[in-house]
């Protein structure tokens, strides 16, 4: 769902749980203060957004509820995907190293959906549909 900056602010300020994840800002690479290796309270909106900088991308994971949130800037709006992952999706996630130094591997859950496939006689086959951040490897 696309959100304006005001809608994004309202959504962000409602995030009161503790999250693992990262925030990529418009004015720099990911800094250690915007990297949450363990679940913690998010920085205040004013700390992240002002006249000079704004959120470009954010991936968050709340371990208790298994809530995964992706926020990504698209032109003058922000795509916000908010989903609750199933435990088996987290258990079967893949892990990847990131470009940021001293960061544990990121866990990425893959969501597959059955779709008819013309190359399989129109039978339904599982196709990868979405990738969601599922925290960091411990």
Long-range contacts (C-beta under 8 A, 24 or more apart in sequence): 1-79, 1-80, 1-81, 2-74, 2-77, 2-78, 2-79, 2-80, 3-77, 3-78, 3-79, 3-80, 4-76, 4-77, 4-78, 5-49, 5-54, 5-76, 5-78, 8-55, 8-71, 8-78, 8-80, 9-45, 9-49, 11-80, 12-42, 12-45, 12-71, 13-45, 15-42, 15-60, 15-69, 16-41, 17-62, 17-64, 17-65, 17-67, 18-62, 19-60, 19-61, 19-62, 19-69, 20-60, 20-61, 20-62, 20-63, 20-135, 20-136, 21-58, 21-59, 21-60, 21-61, 21-69, 21-133, 21-135, 22-58, 22-59, 22-100, 23-48, 23-55, 23-57, 23-58, 24-55, 24-56, 24-57, 24-58, 25-53, 25-54, 25-55, 25-56, 26-53, 26-54, 26-55, 26-56, 26-73, 27-52, 27-53, 28-53, 29-100, 30-100, 35-100, 35-103, 36-60, 37-103, 37-104, 37-136, 39-63, 59-133, 60-133, 61-133, 61-134, 61-135, 63-135, 66-90, 66-134, 68-109, 68-132, 68-133, 68-134, 70-132, 70-133, 81-130, 81-132, 83-130, 83-132, 85-109, 85-132, 85-134, 89-132, 89-134, 90-134, 90-135, 93-134, 95-137, 103-136, 104-136, 104-137, 104-138, 105-136, 105-137, 106-133, 106-135, 106-136, 106-137, 107-133, 107-134, 107-135, 107-136, 107-137, 108-132, 108-133, 108-134, 109-133, 109-134
